[in-house]
């Protein structure tokens, strides 16, 4: 494995520790801890230490070049599939991971829900890990026989050059809506960051693009083989979508041939997710007919419209944490509702404040009743977050319960006959960050607890 570390806690005897400085922390503050843990060499921008020390102008640049020169050749023949966009990255990559493995190929997944291959399931701190961890995972995947890796590529990762040196056999764009403007500041910067992925292609340079997103032209790169998905004009034409609370039926046309299939996922947006995954696998050399045979076997990741039945009611847990995602999941529920839609929603603290009123409005306008609650408040005042969420709301169809468990309990108690409860924002997450503490908290576990009682 790679013996150069950027996290002092992961240093083992004989490792090299490199001090990376970023807006969150300065690696130079952890050099002594790294030495205590066994580091025998330090790479930094300043200072003197009791082990071999190398001073460089830019430790991040040094790290990237070192990793590329020493490790890239060891896994460069892996077929690398990169997916970017505001929403849908996790689902698409997880579908590709399932499809390829079911087709008898060894594929790894890297993204929001972790690092997966074979029977390995490991959590990650970032959607796209830092360069040293990413290279280590790709090397591990290669050493364990993986020929493919499907990975989510976030705008932060592209802007911070975490995917340095990597070239992708296939890339995809899902959609682009307001998110992460606390970091990118403008939508133009956000687009520019994501667009970088489409310059990192190799060989057949396959790029699958959702042409029904208003920003899709920004991601058409003339050097790539662009394949467009659309309900209007595209290479893959979506001809019909039938939604129910159990599955979704799709009719589509590709290369003058019509196909019909049913997927175990709910929502129009999941049609685009599935078809993007299908095209990416197809362009690797697999028949569409063989992929469609698996459409009733594969599933969305945990916490993506995950359904729990309670009497005659349906409870859905979903990761929706942007205005567009909230609208998408609620409009999907609207398609098959027989009773009321009750939604539970919050917004994260220390994150993009501009999307909060948009999410509040999206929930209010697309639900019969809304309970606003905490998400991950982090170090921000929960009352300020809530004030931002409800700003401008003019309907009398909501209440505020800061305690998320109590909010879920209240939501369940409001269900009558054939109602839908949408618990949004955290999805698969099994924690809540309050202040600087990360405590165990699972929306699904809370639901199951109160259903049983």
N, C-alpha and C positions, 0 to 999 in steps of 0.2 A: 504494500500500500504506500501512499504518499507520505514521506517523512518530514514534510514542511507544514507547519500549522500556524493558523492565525488566531486560534482560540487557546489561550493558556491552559484552560481546563482539560483540553484534549491532548496536551503534550505528554509524551512518554519518554523514557530514558533514551537518549541518543538522537532525539528529534531536533529539527531546526525550528525556531520560533521567529516569525516575521511580524513586526509591529505595524499594523495597518491603522491609519488614522482616518476617521470619518466623522460625520456630524453627530453621531450617537456617542462614540467613545474613541479614545486614543490608545492604540495598542501598546504604546510606550509605557503606559501606566501599569501594564501587566507583565512586563519583562522579568521582573524579579520572581513573580509567581511561576512563570514558565521555567526559569532556571531551577527553582525549587522542585518543580515536577520532573526535571530531568533533561531539560534542553541543554545541548552541548554547543549550540551555535545560535547567535542572535543576528538578525538582519534588521536594521533600524535606520532612522534618518538622523539620529543624534544620540550622544551618551557614550559611556564607557562601562563595561561589565566584566565580571570575573571569568567569562568563557569567551571563546572565539567570537569576535564581533565584526560585522561587516557594515560599514556606513554607506548608504546609497541615497540618491537625491529623491527618489519616489518609490516607496516600498510596494505600493499597489502595482505600479508598472513593472517593477522587478519580479513580483510574484507571478503576474500574468505571463511574462516572457519566460520565466523559469519553468512554469508548468507546461506551457506550450512546447518548449524545446525538449523537455525531458519525458513528457507523458503522452502528448497528443498522438504520436505515432502508434502507441500501444492499443488505442481503441478507435482510430480514425475510420476503420472499415465498418463500424456499426452504422446501420441505417438510422439516421437521426431525423425525427419528426418534431417540428416546433410549432406550437399553436399560441397565438396571441389574440388579444381582444379584451374588452371589459368583462363580458359575461360568457360562459360556456366553455372556457378553456379546460376546466377540470373534467367536465362530462365528456368532452370530445376525446381527450387523452386517455381517460379511463376506458372509454368504449374501444378505442384502438388497442389498448392493452388487452382487453378481454377477447376481442375478435382475433387478433393475431395468435394469442395463446390457444384459443379454441381451434384455430386452423393448424395447430401443431407447430407453430413457430415460437421461439423464445423471445419475449418482449418484456422490457422493463418500463416502468412509469415513474416520472419525477414531477411532483407538483404540490398543490395545496394540501392534499390529504396524505402526502408522504412519499416515500421511496419504496416501490414495489417491484419484486421479481420473484418468480417461483413461489416459495412459501414465506419469503421475507416481506415484512411489513414494518416500515420504520417511519416515525414522525419526523417532520422537518420544521424549522423555524420560519423559513421563507418559501414562497411559491417557487422561486428559482433561487437555489442556494448560492452562496459566495463561490468564487472561482475554484478555490482549493477543494471545497466539499463537493462541488459539481464534478470536477475532474476525477475525484476519488470514487464517486458513485458510478461514473461512466466506466472507469477502470474495473470496479467491482462487478458491474453488469457484464462486461466483456469476459472477465475471468470466470464467470459463472455461466457462460455459454449463450448470453443474449446476443441476438443478431440485430435487434431493433430496440430503440428507445423512443417512447413518446413523452415529450416533456412540455409543460407549460412554460411560456417565456413571458415574464411580466415586464411592464414598462420600466419599473425600477431597475430590473436586471439589465435591460438593454441600455438604459441611461448610464448605469454605473459600470457597464462593461463586464458584467459577471459571466457572460457567455463568450469571453475573449477567445479568439482562435477557432471557435467551433463553426463548422459549416453544416448546413442542413440539407438533407436530400429532399425534404418536403416541408413546406410551411403553410400555415393557414391563418386567415383573419376571420374572426367571428362577428364582432360588432364593436361599436365604440360609442359609449355614452359617458355622461359626467361622472368622473371618479378620480381620486388621487390628486385633485387640484391643490391640496395642501402641499404636495410635493412639486408637481409640475407647473403650478401657477396658472397656466392657460391651456385651453383645449388644443391650441396649435402645438405647444410643447409636448403635450400628451401624444398627439398624433405622430409627431416627429420621432419620439422615442420608440413607439411601436413599429414605425416604418423601417427602422434599422434592421429588423429581422429579415425583411425581404431583400436585403443586400447580402445576406449571409448564406446564399444557396449554392449548391454544387450539382454536378452531373445533370440529371434531367430537369432540375430546378422547378419542381412542381409547386405551384401556389394555388391553394383552394380558397376562394374568396366569397363571402356572403354579399352578393350584389344587391340585396334588398336593404342593406344598411346605407344610410345617406353619405357615409364617408368612404365607401368602398373604392372609389377611384384613386384615393390617396395610396392604396396598397397594390395597385397594378404597376408592376415593374416590367418594362419591356424585355428585359433579359430573361424573365421567368416564363415558364409554361403556365399561363393563368387559366384556371378553370372556375367559372362563375356559377354559383347556385342562386336561383331566383324563381319567384312565382310569375314573373313577367317575361323577361328576356335573359336567358342564360344558357350555359352549356348543359347544365342539369336543370331541367324545368320541373318545378313542383306543380302538379296539375290538380291535386285534390288532397285535402286534409280533413279527417273525421275524428273529432275528439270525444272521449268518454272519460269517466272517472277511473277506468281500469287500464286503458291503453289508447293508442293513437294509430289510426289507419292512414297510410300514405300511398298516393299514386304519383309516380314521377317518370320523367322521360330523359334518357341519356343516350346519345349517339343513335338517335332514331328508333330506340326500343323502349317500350313502356313496361314499367314494373309496378307491382302492388305488394305492399308488405304491412305488417303490424308490429309496433314496438311497445315494449313494456314501460313506456315513459309517457308522461302527461304534459301536454302543452305544445302550442305551435312552435315555440322557440326550440323545443327539443327535436322537432323535425329537422331544423337546420343543423343542430348538433349531430344527430345521427347521420344525416346525409354528408356532412363534412367528414366524419370519421369513415364512412363507407367509401367516399372518393379517395381519401388518403391511402386506405388499405388497397383499394382497387388499383391505384396507380403504382403500387409496389409490385404489381404483377398477379394479383388474385382476382378471380372471377366474381362479378357482382352476384351471380346466382348463388355461389358458395357462401358469400357474406350474408345474403338475405336468409339463408337457411338458419342462421344464428340469431335473427332479429328478435325471436321470442325467448331467447336464452339470456341474452345480455341485458344488463340493467344500468341505470344511472348510479353514480356513487351515493353512499350514505349521505343523508341530509340534503338531497336534491329532490324535492317533491316526494319525500319519503312518507308513505301513507300508513296511518294507524286507524283501524275501525273501532268506533265506540258506539254501541247500539246501532241506530240507523244513521249515525253521523260519520263523517270522514274528517280526520285530523291530518294535516300535512305539515311537515317540518322542512323548511327550505332555507338555503344559504343566502337568499336574495338580500343584498345589502347596498344596492344602488337604486336610484329612482326607476330606471328602465327595467331592472330585474323585478322590482316590486310590481310594476304595472303588468309585466309579462305573466307572472305567476297568478296574479289575481284575475286577470282577464281569462286565463286558462281555466281557473275555477268557475268563473262566470258561465263558461260554455256548457258545463254539466251540472250546475247547482239546481237543487229542487227546493231548498229552503233558504236560509240566510248565509251570508259569508261574514264571519267574525275574524278579525285579524289582530295579531299581537306583533308589535314592532318597536324597535329602538334604534339608536344610532351610536356608533363607537365614539368614544372620547379621544382627544388628541389626534383627530383625523379631519379630513375635509369637511368643513362646516357648511359650505355652500350647498351641499346636497341634502342637508337635513330637512329644510322646509319642503323641498321637492318630494322627498320620501314621505313626509307627513301628508302632503296633499295627495300623492299617489294612493296611499292607503285609505285615506278618507273618501276619496272619490270612487274607489273601486271595491269598497266594503260596505256592508250594512251597519257594522259597528266595529270600532277600533279601540284596542287597549294599548296605549303607549307605555313603554317600560324601558328599563335599562338594557343595554347590549353589553359592551365592554366599556364602561365609563373611563377606565384608566385613571389618570391623575386629574381629569377635568371635573368640574362641579356638575353633578347630575341634573341639578335644576337649570343650569345654563344650557346643557344639551337639550333638555326637554323644551325649554323656551324656544330654542332654534327650530325644533321639530314642529311645534304647533303654531309657529308664527304664520299668520294669515289665514288660518283655518276658520271657516265661518259656519260649518255645520255643527249641529248639536248631537253628533253620533259617536262621540269618543269620551274616554276617561283616561286618567293617568294613575298607574300603579307602579311605583319605582322598583319594588321588589319583583324580580322576574318570575320567581317561583309562584308568588301570590297572583301575578298577572295571568300565568298559565292556568292556575287553579280556577280563577274567576272565569277565564275563557271557556274552560270545560263546563263550568256550572251553567253557562248561558246557552249551551246547546240543547235544542229541543228535538224536532223530528227532521231528519234529512238535511241538517245544517252542515256547514263546512267551517272548520277552525284552521286558520293559516297562521303558523308560528314562524316568523321570518327573521332572518339576519344572522343566525349562528349555525344553522344546519348541522354539520358533522362535529362541530367543536364541542369538546367535553370539558370546557373550562370557562370561567368568567374572570376578567381582569378588573379588579376594583382597587384603585390606588396603584401601588406597585406590587400587589399580591395577585397571584394567579391561583384561583381556587377551583376545585372540581365542580363543574356544573354542566349538565346535559339536558337539553330540552326534551329529548326522547325519554330519558329516564324519569324526568318529572311527570311527563304525560302518563307513562305506564304506572307510576306510583299512584297517581290520583284516579286513574281508571280502575285499578285494582281495589282501591279503598272505597 
